[in-house]
Amino acid sequence: MREVSKAEFKRVYVERGGADSGWTLDYWDQCIEPHATPTMRFVLEEPPTSQHTRMMIVAGANEHRMFFLTEDAEESFFEFPSGA
């Protein structure tokens, strides 16, 4: 992962997002932009393969992280391990 500017983060967001994924400019304007303080860090992990098409954003106290999962990984992302 590497730290990028807010402009670079938004560029990738717009390129990789879209209405089909739910990552729209309306979402950016309502949920990301209002929390983007001058000290906010933006961290990006580029998709490692062409199968990593599912964009994920995690917001922390002073950081937004963007990374990409495969469809299969996204399906199981929130599943608990067996026996839990």
Buried (B, 14 or more C-beta within 10 A) or exposed (E): EEEBEBEEBBEBBEEBBEEEEEBBBEBBEEEBEEEBEEEBBBBBEEBEEEEBBBBBBEEEEEEBBBBBBBEEEBEEEEEEEEEE
